[in-house]
Amino acid sequence: MMVAEEDNNLIDFDPKYPCILPDDWKEKNSPSVYEILATTNTLKRMYADKVKEIEEGITSNKLGEEALRNIATNYQTIKSLLFQSR
């Protein structure tokens, strides 16, 4: 008769679909694919809105360019986390 031993290294499966990778099951608050997509789409929209503000003269070029750099940096950071080289 085989007796199952308790293994503390097992990860409890939380069926929060969709998970990006099985490693994300360790962290209950990992963002779903939909949350990441919503974030990147929001950053794209923010970038386009800021470009429009600069073109219309609502925002100065100096402040606008700084804001565009920050938005682009955030977008690239998210993308680099998702597509890390293995």
C-alpha positions as CSV (number, residue, x, y, z in Angstrom):
1,M,0.0,0.0,0.0
2,M,1.4,3.4,-1.0
3,V,1.1,6.3,1.5
4,A,1.1,9.8,0.1
5,E,3.5,12.1,1.8
6,E,2.8,15.7,2.3
7,D,4.9,17.9,0.0
8,N,5.2,21.6,1.0
9,N,6.7,22.5,-2.3
10,L,3.5,21.9,-4.2
11,I,1.7,24.9,-5.5
12,D,-2.0,25.2,-5.0
13,F,-3.7,25.7,-8.3
14,D,-5.9,28.8,-8.5
15,P,-8.0,28.7,-11.6
16,K,-7.8,32.4,-12.4
17,Y,-7.9,32.0,-16.1
18,P,-5.9,32.9,-18.1
19,C,-2.6,32.7,-16.3
20,I,0.5,33.7,-18.3
21,L,2.8,31.0,-17.1
22,P,2.4,28.2,-14.5
23,D,4.9,30.0,-12.4
24,D,2.4,32.8,-12.0
25,W,0.2,30.4,-10.0
26,K,2.5,31.0,-7.0
27,E,1.5,34.6,-6.9
28,K,-2.3,34.9,-6.4
29,N,-2.3,38.5,-7.6
30,S,-0.5,38.0,-10.9
31,P,-2.1,39.9,-13.7
32,S,-4.1,38.1,-16.3
33,V,-3.4,38.4,-20.0
34,Y,-6.5,40.7,-20.2
35,E,-5.2,43.0,-17.5
36,I,-1.8,43.3,-19.2
37,L,-3.4,43.9,-22.6
38,A,-5.7,46.6,-21.1
39,T,-2.6,48.3,-19.5
40,T,-0.6,48.3,-22.8
41,N,-3.7,49.6,-24.7
42,T,-4.1,52.3,-22.1
43,L,-0.5,53.4,-22.5
44,K,-0.8,53.5,-26.3
45,R,-3.9,55.7,-26.0
46,M,-2.1,57.9,-23.5
47,Y,0.8,58.3,-25.9
48,A,-1.6,59.2,-28.8
49,D,-3.5,61.7,-26.7
50,K,-0.2,63.3,-25.5
51,V,1.0,63.7,-29.1
52,K,-2.3,65.3,-30.0
53,E,-1.9,67.7,-27.1
54,I,1.6,68.7,-28.2
55,E,0.4,69.2,-31.8
56,E,-2.5,71.4,-30.6
57,G,-0.3,73.4,-28.4
58,I,-2.1,72.4,-25.2
59,T,1.2,71.0,-23.7
60,S,4.6,72.5,-24.3
61,N,7.1,70.6,-26.3
62,K,9.5,70.1,-23.4
63,L,6.8,68.8,-21.0
64,G,5.2,66.8,-23.7
65,E,8.4,65.1,-24.8
66,E,9.1,64.2,-21.2
67,A,5.6,62.7,-20.8
68,L,6.0,60.7,-24.0
69,R,9.4,59.3,-22.8
70,N,7.8,58.2,-19.6
71,I,4.9,56.5,-21.3
72,A,7.2,54.8,-23.8
73,T,9.4,53.6,-21.0
74,N,6.5,52.1,-19.1
75,Y,5.3,50.4,-22.3
76,Q,8.7,49.0,-23.1
77,T,9.2,47.8,-19.6
78,I,5.9,45.8,-19.7
79,K,6.8,44.4,-23.1
80,S,10.3,43.4,-22.0
81,L,8.9,41.5,-18.9
82,L,6.5,39.6,-21.2
83,F,9.1,38.7,-23.8
84,Q,12.3,38.0,-21.9
85,S,14.8,36.0,-23.8
86,R,15.3,32.5,-22.5
